[in-house]
Amino acid sequence: MPILTVDALDARHGLLHAVRGVSFAVEEGETLALVGANGAGKTTLLRCIAGAHRASGGRVMFDGTDVTHLPAHRRVQCGIALVPEGRRLFAGMTVEENLRVAAGRGRPGTWTVERIVEAFPQLGPKLQARAGDLSGGQQQAAAIARALMTNPRLLLLDEVSLGLSPIAVDAVYASLQGLLGGGATVVLVEQDLARALRVADRVLCMLEGRVVYEGRAQETTREQVMAAYFGLREAVA
């Protein structure tokens, strides 16, 4: 049974129909990449899964349980963690304080501050620094680390590389590599198509709130995704 099933999900922002009848499933240990143009509905979809945005229709099933109407903090306790676009750390708190606050809201598990420093060595010297004083790459690492401190079974990563230099993106993904290769279940929104295809098992492309392409990442070409990205009919799976 998939760990996550999204069934005919709809979501709105006022009159804007942002997510339109989206359905897909994610197996435990799988990495799924969501790609598409700005405004395609990717972030809204992740926020609906995490409980940060209310769905207007459809269902979200997690490990066989309907969580569609659970508030976000209850979904964290179930094992769903979101790393939001823009990171949204507590800027006036230290990195360690950010991590420990998250730990107090999550599930029991193996992620500790010590393990975080092993996975994200760039954070080791910065534990007592204010989160707002970190570089963009360090903030992204801290945001991912904060989510991991809840000991999630499903990690939702929104725009990991957004606004970061290529060097910072490489550093963040280098730290993520052990996580992605170690059996974690991840849904990833990523604008860097080449990187998304490289790290994911499967890829979904969204256009105007709908899934218009789905395929195995290793069997998917850039041309297929770009055709779906721009709404060309022959790209639809």
Protein Blocks (a to p, Z undefined) as FASTA:
>chain_A
ZZbdcehiacdehjbcfbghiacdddehiacddeddehilmmmmmmmmnopaccfedjdd
eehiafklgcfklmmmnopacddehklpafkbcfklmmmmmmmmmccdfbdfklmmmmmm
mlmmmmmpcfklpcfklmmmmmmmmmmmnopabdcdehklgoiafklmmmmmmmmmmmmm
nopacddddfblmlmmmmpmbdcddeehiafbdcdfklpcfklmmmmmnopaklpZZ
